[in-house]
Amino acid sequence: MAHKSDLIASDIEAYLKSQEEKSLLRFITCGSVDDGKSTLIGRLLYESKLIFEDQLSALEADSKKMGTQGDRIDFALLVDGLASEREQGITIDVAYRFFSTEKRKFIVADTPGHEQYTRNMATGASTADLAIILIDARKGILTQTRRHSFIVSRLGIENVVLAVNKMDLVGYSQQVFSDIEIAYRAFARELGGIEHITAIPISALEGDNVVEHGEAMGWYTGPTLLEHLETVGVRDAAQSKPFRMPVQWVNRPNLDFRGFSGFVTSGVIRPGDRIKVLPSAKESTIKRIVTMDGDLDEAVAGQSVTLTLEDEIDISRGDMICAAGDPTEVATQFETTILWMADEPMFPGRPYILKIGTTTVNATITRPKYRIDVNTLAHEAAHELDLNEVGVCNISVDRAIPFDAYNDNRDTGGFILIDKITNSTVGMGMIHFALRRSSNVHWQALDVDRTTRAAIKGQKPIVLWFTGLSGSGKSTIANIVDRKLIARGAHTTILDGDNVRHGLNKDLGFTDADRVENIRRVAEVAKLMTDAGLITLVSFISPFRAERRMARELMGENEFKVVHVDTPLEVAEQRDVKGLYKKARDGKIKNFTGIDSPYERPENAAITIDTTKTSPEEAADVIISHLEDWGVIARE
C-alpha cells in the first residue's frame, strides 16, 4: 500500500504538470485610489480556490509546499489582508499574484492607485498581456484612469477590460454603465494603441459578473470577468517575430566548450540556422542548443538556452544574437518616449545609465521635444520632466547598441534609466526609431593626435575644474594659476563661468535644467582643449555632482582634477563682491546657489582650498606644486 506522503507527492507532481500545460495570461489591475482593486483581486483568488476545492483536497495536507491554504478561504479576511498590505506600504513595489483555473493560469500585477506610484503601475504593465482598468461607477473617468490608460496604450497592451466596479452603489444602473463605456471608448480612440476593449459592469464586493453573472444586472449579457480572462485571445506574436537573444553571459567551462547563454525574447532558432551578432555584424551558424535537460531541436521565445556556434567569433555580454536575414538595427541616437519615475526632475544634458536588455551604456537626454498632457493628450513645451510626467526626447548613448522599435519588439525596444550616483531607476522609455544623423555622422580620422599636440608643448593636457560657491574665490585663484603657468612657458586657457555666459551659453538661464546644460557644454569645450594639449582651467560653480562626474568621464585618465574652493556660505555672503547674495535674499534673483538652489560638495576633490586660511597667492602655489607632482609640467 502506498504511503500517504507518496500520494501527496504524486498529486503535487500531477498538479504542477497540469499547470505547465495551461496557457499563461499576465495582466495588470489599474485605476484610481479606492476603486476596488484589492477587492477584485481578492474575489478572483477566493473564487478560483473554491472552483478547485475538490481537485485540491488531496493537496491540502501539504499546503506549505503548495503555497495554498489548507482551510476554506474566507473572502472578507482575504480582502482585509490585501488592504492591510497597502496600509503597511508593502505594495509600493509591484505585488505579483498567481492563480489558476481549469482553462488557464494567471499572473496578476497588483499596483497602488495613488499618483505617486504611477512608476509601479508602469513596471507591472511592461510585461502584461492585458490590463483591467477599474472605474468606480459613482465617479466615472478620473485623471488616474486617463494616466493609466495612456501608459497602457504606450506600453503596447492591446487588450483592455473596462471593469466598471461598485455597480451595487449606483443601483446597478445600465445607464450609468453605458455612459462610462461610451466616454471611455471615445478617450481610447484619441489615445490609439488599444485595439480591443471589453466593458464589464461588476460588483467586486458582491461578486456580480466577476465569476458568475449577478441577477441584479440581467440587462448585461456579455461574459463575466473570469470567463473573459479564460478565453481572451491574447496575440502571442513573440514566436512569429524575428529571432532575438540578448547575450547574458559567455559560458566556457573548458577549452572544448564555448556557449552563449541568454533568454530568447522573440522568434525561433534551430541548429543550422544562420545568425548575425550585433553590434559587430559577425555571422555564423547555430551548432547546438544546449539546456540543463539536454540539447533541443529548437528554441522559442520564452526559453533560456545556451547556443554554440560553428565559428569562433568574439561575443560578449550585451551583444545581440539575431536572425541573419532580419537583424536588429544598430545606432547611438534615438527618438524615445520617456516616463519619468524619480522625485528629482529629469535634466537635459545630465548623464544617466541606460539599460536595454543585457546592454548597459552611458546616455544623455536632450531637452524634451514636448511633454504629453495625459488628460488632454496635448503636446506641451517643457525644459525638463517631473515625477510621473511623459515626454518625447532624443537620447544619445556612448556606443552603438542593437535595438528594435518598441512597437515591433517590447523586449528589445524598451529601456530603463538609472541614476549614476544613487544607482536607482529614475525612468523607463520606449525607442521609436534611430535618428538619421546617428548613421550619417562619423568620427573623422586626424593625422595629428592629442599626444603629439601635447608633446610639442612640453606638458601633459589636464582640466583643473574649480568649483565652489559664488564669491568663494574660484576665478581669482584660477587667474593667478594661469598667470604663473604662462610665466613658466606653459600653454593654458581659462573657461570662466561669467565669461562663457556672454557667448557660448548666453541663451541659458539659471534654472537647474539650464545649469546642467551650461556645464555639459563647458565640459565638451574643455575636452576639445585637452585634445589640443592645453592645461585648461575651468571656473564654474557647477553645483551638482552628476555634472562634475559627467565632465570627468569625458576626459582621459588622470586628465581631470577637481579643485574645491571651500568657502563657508556665511563668508562668501559677507564678501558678496557682486551684490548677488543680497539680491537673492531680497528675492530678486531666483535659483541662487546656496540660497534657494543646492550646492553639492565634492566628495573626492583632488585639491581642497580653505579660503578662510589660505590666500589666493598661496592657493595658486599649492595648485602648481600639485601639477608638478602629477607630471603635467616640469619642476623648476
N, C-alpha and C positions, 0 to 999 in steps of 0.2 A: 504493500500500500504506500502510495506516495506521501511524503511528509508535507504538512500544511505549508511550510515555508517554501518548498519546491513549487507547490501550486501557485502561491502568490508570485514567486519569481517568474513563472511561466506566463501568468496573467499580465504581469508588468511588461514582459518582453513582447507579448502579443499586442498589448495596448500601444506601446511605443512604435511597434511595426505598423500598426494601423494609422498612427499619426503621420508616419513618413509618407504613406501612400496618398494622403489627402493634399489637396491644393492649399496653398497658404495665401491669405489676404492680409496685407498690412494696411491699417487705416488709422486715422487720427480723429479725435474729437476736439472741436474747437468752437469758439464763440466768445460771448462776453461773460462777465462775472455773474454768478448765481443763475445761470441759465439751465442748470441741471445736469452738467456733465458727469459729476460723481454719481448722481442717482441713476443715470442711464447706464454707465459702466457697471455699477453695482447690479442693476437689473439684468444685464446681459450675462454677467458672471454667475449670478444666482440662478437664472433660468437655464443656462447651459448645464449647470451642475444637476439640476432637477431632471432635465431631459435624459441624462445618462446615469441616473441613480441606480437603475438595475444593472447596467453594464459595469459600473464601477464598484458594485457591492463587494466583489471579491478582493478589491484593492484597498478597501477602507481600513483594513487591519494594518496596512503598511503605509499609512498616509504621509509619514515623514519622507519616505523615499519618493513618493509620487508628487509631493508638494501640494496635496489636496487635503481638505479637512475630512476627518472621519465621520463627523456628525453632519446632519442636515443643516445647511447654511441658513441662518436667519437673515432675511433680506434687510431688515432695519439695522441690524448690527453691522452688516457689510457696508451699507451706505454710511453709517456713522463712522466706521473705520476709515473710509476713503476721505470723508470730510475732515476727520481728525488729522490725517496725514497732511492735508492742505494747511490746517491751522498751525501745525508744527513746522511748516516750511519744507517738508520732505519733497514736495512736488515742484520746488523751484527748478530742479532739473527734471528732464522728461522721465515719467514713470511708464515703463513698458509692461503691459499685462498680456498674459496668454490665456486663451480659452479655446474650446473645441466643440464642434457639434458633429452629427453623423456625416455631414456633407463636406465640411471644411474646417480648417484650423485658422486661428486668427491671432495676430499680434496688434494690440491697440496702443497707440501712444497717447497717454493721458497728460495734458499740459494745462497749466493755470490759465485763467481767462484775463487776468489783470494785464493792463497795457505794458507795464514794466517787464513782463515776462514774454513779450512777443518773440524774443530771440529763442525761448524754449519751444514755443509753438513752431517756429520755423525749423528748428532742429528736428522735431518729430515729423514734420511734414516732408522733410527732404528725402525720406526713404519710403513714404507712404504711397499706396496704390489708389487710395480712396480717402475722401475727407467727409466726416459727418459734421456739418455746421449747424449747431443748435441755435435756435432763436426762441426767446421767451415770448409766447403768444401775446402776453399783455403789453410787451414793449416794442415788438416789431424789430426792424433792422436798425442796429446801432453802429456807432463808429467802429467798435471792435469787430463786429460782423463784417464790415467792409474791409477792414485791415486784414483780417484772417483770410477772407475770400481773395483779396488781391495777392497775398503771399502764395496761397494755394495755386492760383492761376499761373503765377510766375515760376513756381517750382515744378510745373509740368504735371500736376494732378488733374486728370481729365474727368474723373468721376466724383461727383459731389452728391451727398444726401442732405437735403434741406430738411432737418428734423425740427418741426415747429412743436416745441415742448410746452407743457403746462396747459394743455387744452382744457383740462378739467377746471382751470381757474377762469376760463372765458366761456363757460357753459357749453363747451365742445362745439363752438360756433363754426359752421362751414364757411361763413362769410369772412370771419377773421382769418382763417387759414388761407382762403382764396386770395384775399388782399395781400397777405405777406408773400405768397408764392408769386403773384404777378409782379410785385415790386422787386423781389429778389431776381427773378429771371431777367427783368429789364436791366438791373445793375450788372448782372453776369454777362449780358450781351455787350455792354460797354467794356467790360474787362477783357473779354476774349480769353481763349485758352481753356475754358471749362466746356468740354464737349457734351457731357451728359449730366443732367440734373434730375434727381428723383426726389420729389417733395412728399413727405410723410407726416401727417398730424399724429402726435403721440402724447401720452402722459407717462413719463418715466416712473413717477411715483406709484401710479395705479397700475401700470403695466399695459395700458391700452396701445395696441399697434406696435409694441416692442417685439414680443414673441408671438402673441396671438391678437387677433382683432378684438377690439372692445365693442360692446353692444351700444355704448353711448355715441359712437361715430359710425352708425350704419351707412351714412352717406359716402363714406370712404371705401372704395372697392379695390384699391391697389394693394401691393404686398406689404406685409409687416416689415419692420426694420431688419429683423433677423433673416426673414425669407429673402430679402433683397441682398443682404450681405452674403448669404449662402449661394446665391445664384448669379450675382452680377458678373458679367464677363469682362474681367479686367484684362486689358490687352497686354499680353506678355510678349513685348517686342524685343526683349533683350537678346533672345537667341537668333532672331531674324536679322539683327544688325551685324555690321562687320566685326570681325574678331578684334578684341582689345584685352590685353592683360598687362597692367602696370606691374613692373618687377618689384617685389618686396625685398627679396634677398637672393644672393647668389649662393647656391648650395654646392660646396665642393669638399665632401668628407675625405676624399682621397684623390690621387692623381688620375684614377681611371674613371672618375665621375665628375661631371660639371653640369649642374642643372640650374634652372632659373625659376624660382618659386613666386607665386602670386595668385590673386583672386581674379577669375575670369569675369570681367564686368559685362561683356556682351559677345555674342557670336558663338561659333562652334569651331573647334580645331581638331585635326586628326593627324596621325603620323603620315608624313609625305606631303603635307600642306606647306606651301611657300609662305614665309613670313618676312616682315621688314621690321627692324629695330630702330626706333626714333628716340633722340634726335639725330643719331649717327647716320641713319638711312642704310645701314648694312643689311644685307639679305642672307637668308639661309633657309633650310628645310627642317621641319619637325622630325626628330628621330624617334623619341619616346614621350609618352605622357605618363608620368610616374606619380603614384599616390602611396599612402601607407598600406593600402589594401591590394597593391599590385598595379600593373600597368593597365591603362584604359585604351579602348579603341577610339574614343573621342572625349573631349572635354567641352562642357557647355557653360553658358552664363550661370553664375551662382556657385561654381565649384572652385575649390582651392587645389591647385595642382603644381607639379614641377615639370617643366619642359626641358628636354635635352635636344640639342641641335646637331645637324650633320657637320657643321663647320665651327671652327674656333673663332668666334668674334667677340669683341670687347662689349660687355653688357654690365651695367651697374644698377644698383637700386635707384628707382625713379625713372628708368628708361621704360618705354612702352613697346611691347611686342604686339604687332598688328598684322592683319591680313595684308600680304604683299600687294595684292591688287586693289585694295581700298584702305590705305593707311590714314592715320590722323594727319592734321596739319601741324606745322611747327612754326612758332612765332615768338616774338618778345614783347609785342604791344597788342592790346585788345580793347575793344569796347565791351563794357560789362554793366550789369545791374547789380548794385550792392545794397544789402540790408545791413545797416549799422547796428551793432549789438552791444556797444560799450557806453558807459556813462560819460566818458571823455569824448568830445567830438572827433570826427574824422577830419584831420587837417591835410589838405592837398600838399604834396611835396614831402610829407613825413614818411620815412621808410618803415615798411612793415614786412613781415614774413608771410609769403603766400604758399599755401599747401594745397596741391591738387593731386588727388590720388596718393601715390607714394613719392611724388616730387615736391621738394621744398626749395624755394628760391626767394631772393630778396625782391621786394616790389615797392613801387612808388605810385601813388594815385594822383591824378591830375585834379584840378578843380572840377566839381560836378558839372556836367553839361546842363543838367536840370535835376531838380528834386520832384518826386511824384507825390501829389496830394492824394492819399488813399481814399478820401471821401469823394472828391470831385474828379479824380484822375487827371487833374490839370498838371501841366509841366511848369514848375516854378524855378526862377533863378535862385542859385544857392552858392555860397562860398565854402560851405562845409556840410557835413551830415551829423545830426544829433541822434541820440538813442532812439531806435525803432524807426528812423527815417529811411526811406528808399530813394536812391538816386542812380542816375546813369553816369558813369565815369569811365575815362580811359585809364588803363593800368599798364605800366612798363615793368618788366622783370629783367634781372641782370644776366640771364642767359636763356637761350631758346628752349622752349618746352613744348611737348606734344599735347594736343588738345582736340576736342570736338566742340562744336557749338552745343550749348546746353540743351537746346530744343531737339538735337539729334541724339545726344547721349548724356544723361544726367550725371553719370559717374565720371566721365572724362571731360565734362564741361562745367562742373561745379567746383567751387574752391572756398577755402576759409582764409581769413586774415588774422594774423597773430601779432600781438604787440611784442616788440623786440626786448623790451625791458622787463615787463611783468610776465611774459610768456602766456598771457591769457588770450582767448579767442575774442576778437573785437568786431568781426564782421563775417558775413558769408556772401557769396556772389555767384553770378552765372555769366559765363562768357557768351557774347553774341557772335563776334567774329574778330579776326585779326585785322589790325589797321594796315592799310595798303603800304604806308611808309615803312612798316615793320620789315617787309621783304625787299623794299627798294633802297633802304639806307644801309650802307656797309661801312666798316672801318677802312679808311684809306691808309695803305702801307706807306710809311715815310722812310727816306734814306737816312736821315739824321735822327737818332733816338735821344731820349731824355738823358741817358747815361753820358753820351757824347757831349751834350749841351752843358751838363754839369761839370764834366771833366775839364773843359776848356776854361771854365770859370774858377777852377781850383777849389771847389766846395761841393757839399752834398745838398741836394734840394730838401727843404723842410718847410712845414707850415707851423708857425707858432700861433696858436689860437688863444688870444687874450679874451677872457670872459670875466664879467663882474657887473655889479650894479652901476647904474648911471651915476657918474661922479666918483667912481672908485679910483680913477687914475689910469685906466687902460690905455687910452690914446696917448697920454703924456709919456707913460713908460715905453710904449711901443715906438714912439717918435724918437726917444733918446736911444733906444736899442738900434734903431735904423741908422741914426747919425753916427753912432760908434762903429757899426759894421761897415758903413760906407767909408769911414776914415781908415779902415783896415783893408780896403780894396775889395770888399765883398759885394756881391750882386744881389740886390734886395728889391722888394716892392711892398707897399703898405695898402691894405684894403681896410678903410676905416668906415664905421657904421654911418656916420653923418654924411661923409663924402659920397659913399656909394648911393645913398638915398637921393642925391642930387642928379643922378644919371641913371645907372642900370636899374635901380629899384625905385625910381620916382613915382611909379604907378601904385606902390604898395602903401597901405596904412599901417596901423599898429594893433589890429585885432590879432588874436592868437593865430588865426589862419594865415594872415599876411606876414606875421613874424616867421612862421615856418617857411613860407615861400622865400622870404628875404634871405634866410640862412641857406636854403637849398641853392639859390642862385650864386651866392657868395662862395659856397663850398665848391661848386663847379668851376668858378673862375679861379679859385685857389689851386685846384687840381691842374688847370692849364698852366698856372705859374710854376708849379713844380715840374711839369713837363718841359718847361723852358729852362730848368735848372736853377731857379731862383730860390732864395730864402724869403718866404712870404710871411709877413706879419699881418694877422687878421685881428682887428679890434672891434668886437661886437659884444653887446650884452649877451646875446644868444642864450636866453633864459632856460631853454628846455634841453634836458639830457638827450632826448631822442635825436634832436637835430645835430648836437655835437657828435653824437655817435655816428650819425649818417655821414657827416663830414670826415670823420676818422676813417670810415670804411671806404671812402673814395680814394684815399691816399695809399701809397705803398707802405710796407712795413717800416716802422721807425721814422716815418716821414710826417707824422702829425703829433704835436705835443701841446697839451692844454696848459696854459698859464693862467691860474686862478688869481686874479687881483682881488684879494679878500678884504673887503671893507664893510664893517657893520652898517646896517641901514641908517642908524641914527647919525653916524659920522658922515656918510655920503649925503644925508639930508642937510646936515649942518653946512657942508661945503656948498652945495646947490649953486654951482657957478653959473648955470644957465637959467636958474629960477624955475626948473621943471617940477621939482618936488612941491613947491608952493602952489603951482598951478594944478598939480594933481590932487593935492589936499583940498583945494578950493573947488574941485570938480570940473575944472576947465580942460583937463587932459584925461581921457579915459584909457583904460588898459595900460596903466603905467606900472612898469616892473617894480615890485616891492611895495606898491600901494594897493592897487586893485587887480594886479596880474602877478602870478607867482614867479619866483626865481628858484630854479632847481640847482643847488650847489653841486659842483663836480665831485664825484666820489673818488676818482683816481687821477687827480691832476699831476702832471709831470713836475710842475713848479707851482708853489703857492707863495704869494707875496702878501704879507700882512702890512698894509699901508699905514697902520697906526704905529708901527715900529720901524718901518723901512722907508727911506726917502726914495723918490723916483730914480735918482742917480745910482743909489746903492742897488735898487732893484734891477736896473739895467745891467750893472756889472755882474750880478748873480746870474742873470739870464745868459749873458755872453760866456761866462765861465761854464755853464751847462752845455752851450753849443760847442765849446772846445772839447769837453768831456765826451760828447756824443760823436765827435769826429766830423762835425758839419763844417767847421773852419779850423785852420791850423792855429796852434798856440803861438803867441808872440814870443 
